């Protein structure tokens, strides 16, 4: 897509879900070793993907930050999205 789409189109949710699913798999990939915050007494990771917004909650570690930047850079180049 060259520009944004009207949010009333029925395909818009799917155009978000498919690339976000790929990003989610990349984040789960073992080789990137990204340490997310884990809720107390559970094994649930905290990552929020809703509409056109994605929030990642990570442990504050410089190695972790470098790894997430690497993943987002790969994703951005492959999908054509801009990360801000």
Secondary structure, DSSP 8 states (H G I E B T S, - for coil): --S---TTSTTHHHHHHHHHHHHHHHHH-GGG---B-B-TTS--B-EEEETTEEEE-B-S-HHHHHHHHHHHHHHHHHH-----
